[in-house]
Amino acid sequence: MTVYAGQGDPDRSLALLWGGEEPRTGRSGPKPGLSVDAIVSAGIAVADAEGMSALSMRAVGERLGRTAMALYTYVPGKAELLDLMHDRVLAELPGGLPLSDGWRAAVTAWAEDLYACYLRHPWVLQVSQARPVLGPAELTAMERLLAALQPAALAPERLRGAVAALWQFVRGTAATTADARGAAAATGVADEDWWNARSARLAELAPDFPQRFPLLTALQSAGGGAPEDSGREAFRTGLAVLLDGVASGAGS
């Protein structure tokens, strides 16, 4: 399920993201205890617990003990709410980076922080990056990455490529890990049972598997830890390889 950000009214969405809009209240005013922040927090809670498909103004209202209509005084609709939720999640990223330890350490810290954030809120990975939210937290995350890469002195075209590759690498590996975490619950079959059933059948159907795929067999034989550990190791190893590529263009 892919969801596109920025589908709401641009004036109101940006005003809400940047703190430039007050609730549109009636003469009697809003009920106490309801606010944009509370609605965004409730939306994140719904998506964290039940996934993106469960997100609706009605579901958010029920979590707050209100009707969906009561929310529209503060947030125009689900599209604007999604933008606010996305930016709020990215606001969890730490503000500082270990710039004194060199650009690789700084970029690694940035990537680790973003990876962890995505895994805390896997529904965010369903928000397409084709059209950015353009919220302050999203832009701050980009600014942090650019600051981390600045000492590498990359030429502009290489810098753009490095930023795109790093962001997509973190999203992609986080999505794979999130999918692996959710597979057993969604299918009712444990990972070990799934692999055992298919491995046994594959051995029957392709007894010459090691001869046909010697390199793949050798890699599989090298083993690994638990799926969660393997995912983390793949993330760290892949990031190191990617940073080696960035380093090859440093100072050029």
C-alpha positions in Angstrom: 0.0 0.0 0.0 1.6 3.2 -1.2 0.3 6.5 0.0 1.2 9.8 -1.5 2.0 12.8 0.7 1.0 16.3 -0.1 -2.5 15.6 -1.3 -4.3 18.1 0.9 -4.8 21.8 0.4 -1.2 23.2 0.1 -2.0 26.5 1.9 -3.4 24.8 5.0 -1.0 21.8 5.0 2.0 24.0 4.9 0.6 26.4 7.5 -0.1 23.5 9.8 3.3 22.0 9.3 5.1 25.3 10.0 2.9 26.4 12.8 1.1 29.2 10.9 -2.5 28.2 11.3 -4.9 28.5 14.2 -7.9 26.1 14.7 -11.0 27.3 12.9 -13.4 27.4 15.8 -17.1 28.2 15.9 -18.7 30.8 18.3 -18.7 28.3 21.1 -15.1 27.4 20.6 -13.5 23.9 20.6 -13.9 21.5 23.5 -11.0 21.6 26.0 -8.2 19.0 25.6 -8.3 18.8 21.8 -5.5 20.2 19.7 -3.5 19.6 16.5 -0.7 18.0 18.5 -3.2 15.6 20.2 -4.8 14.7 16.9 -1.4 14.0 15.3 -0.3 11.9 18.3 -3.5 9.9 18.1 -3.0 9.4 14.4 0.5 8.1 15.0 -0.7 5.8 17.7 -3.4 4.3 15.4 -0.9 3.8 12.6 1.8 2.3 14.9 -0.7 -0.2 16.4 -2.8 -1.1 13.4 -1.0 0.0 10.3 -1.7 2.5 7.6 -4.8 0.8 6.4 -6.5 1.5 9.7 -5.8 5.2 9.7 -8.9 7.3 9.3 -10.3 10.5 10.9 -13.0 8.3 12.5 -10.4 6.0 14.0 -8.4 8.9 15.3 -11.5 10.5 16.7 -12.4 7.3 18.5 -9.0 7.1 20.1 -9.5 10.6 21.4 -13.1 10.0 22.5 -14.5 12.4 19.9 -16.3 12.2 16.6 -14.5 12.5 13.3 -16.3 15.8 12.7 -14.8 17.3 15.9 -11.3 16.9 14.4 -12.0 19.0 11.3 -11.9 22.2 13.3 -8.1 21.5 13.7 -7.1 19.4 10.7 -8.9 19.7 7.3 -8.7 16.0 6.6 -6.8 12.7 6.4 -4.4 14.0 3.8 -3.2 16.9 5.9 -3.1 14.7 9.0 -0.8 12.2 7.2 1.6 15.0 6.3 1.7 16.1 9.9 2.2 12.6 11.2 5.0 12.0 8.8 6.8 15.1 9.9 6.2 14.5 13.6 7.8 11.1 13.3 10.9 12.5 11.6 11.1 15.1 14.4 12.2 12.2 16.7 15.6 12.2 15.0 18.3 13.6 17.3 19.6 17.0 16.6 23.3 16.6 16.8 25.8 14.5 14.9 29.4 13.5 15.8 31.0 15.8 13.2 34.3 15.9 15.0 34.8 12.2 14.3 34.8 12.6 10.5 32.1 12.6 7.9 31.8 8.8 7.8 30.9 8.6 11.5 28.4 11.4 11.1 26.7 9.8 8.1 26.6 6.5 9.9 25.0 8.0 12.9 22.4 9.8 10.7 21.6 6.5 8.9 21.3 4.6 12.2 19.0 7.1 13.6 16.7 7.1 10.5 16.7 3.3 10.3 15.6 3.1 13.9 12.9 5.7 13.4 11.5 3.8 10.4 11.4 0.6 12.4 9.5 2.3 15.3 7.0 3.6 12.8 7.0 1.2 9.8 3.9 2.7 8.3 6.0 5.7 7.4 7.7 3.5 4.8 4.5 3.4 2.9 4.5 7.2 2.3 6.0 7.7 -1.1 9.0 9.9 -1.5 7.9 11.0 -4.9 6.4 14.2 -3.4 8.0 15.3 -0.2 6.0 16.6 2.7 8.2 19.7 2.9 7.8 19.9 6.7 10.4 21.3 9.0 11.5 17.9 10.4 11.8 16.4 7.0 13.9 19.3 5.7 16.0 19.2 9.0 16.8 15.5 8.4 18.0 16.4 4.9 20.0 19.3 6.3 21.7 17.1 8.8 22.7 14.7 6.1 24.2 17.5 4.0 26.1 18.8 7.0 27.5 15.3 7.7 28.6 15.0 4.1 30.0 18.5 3.8 33.6 17.6 4.9 33.7 15.0 2.1 33.7 18.0 -0.4 31.7 16.2 -3.0 30.9 17.8 -6.3 27.3 18.9 -6.5 26.2 16.1 -8.9 27.9 13.5 -6.7 26.5 15.0 -3.6 22.9 14.7 -5.0 23.6 11.1 -5.9 25.0 10.3 -2.5 22.1 11.8 -0.7 19.6 10.0 -2.8 21.4 6.7 -2.5 21.8 7.0 1.3 18.2 7.9 1.9 16.9 5.1 -0.3 19.3 2.6 1.1 18.0 3.3 4.7 14.4 3.2 3.6 14.9 0.0 1.6 16.7 -2.0 4.3 14.3 -0.7 7.0 11.3 -1.9 4.8 12.8 -5.3 4.4 13.4 -5.6 8.2 9.9 -4.4 8.9 8.4 -6.9 6.4 10.3 -9.7 8.0 9.0 -8.7 11.4 5.4 -8.7 10.3 5.5 -11.8 8.0 4.7 -14.4 10.7 1.9 -12.4 12.2 0.4 -11.6 8.8 0.6 -15.2 7.4 0.3 -17.3 10.5 3.5 -19.2 9.6 6.8 -18.7 11.5 9.9 -17.9 9.4 11.6 -21.1 10.4 8.6 -23.2 9.4 8.3 -21.4 6.1 12.0 -21.9 5.2 12.1 -25.5 6.3 9.1 -26.5 4.2 10.5 -24.9 1.1 14.1 -26.0 1.6 13.1 -29.6 1.9 10.9 -29.5 -1.2 13.6 -27.5 -3.2 16.2 -30.2 -2.3 13.9 -32.8 -3.8 13.1 -30.9 -7.0 16.7 -29.6 -7.6 19.2 -32.1 -6.1 21.9 -30.5 -8.2 21.2 -27.1 -6.6 24.8 -26.7 -5.3 26.2 -27.4 -8.8 23.8 -25.0 -10.5 24.2 -22.2 -8.0 27.7 -22.6 -6.4 28.2 -19.0 -5.4 24.8 -18.7 -3.8 25.3 -22.0 -2.0 28.7 -20.9 -0.7 27.2 -17.6 0.6 24.3 -19.4 2.3 26.8 -21.9 3.9 28.6 -19.0 5.5 25.6 -18.7 7.8 24.4 -15.9 9.9 22.6 -15.1 13.1 18.9 -14.7 13.8 16.9 -12.9 11.1 16.8 -9.7 13.2 20.6 -9.9 13.7 21.1 -10.7 10.0 19.0 -7.7 9.0 21.0 -5.4 11.2 24.3 -6.8 9.9 23.2 -6.4 6.3 22.3 -2.8 7.1 25.7 -2.0 8.6 27.7 -3.9 5.9 25.7 -2.3 3.1 26.1 1.1 4.6 29.8 0.7 4.9 30.0 -0.4 1.2 28.0 2.6 0.2 30.2 4.9 2.1 33.2 3.4 0.5 31.7 4.6 -2.8 31.0 8.0 -1.4 34.6 8.2 -0.2 35.9 7.4 -3.7 34.5 10.8 -4.9 35.5 12.8 -1.8 37.3 16.0 -2.5 36.7 15.7 -6.3 
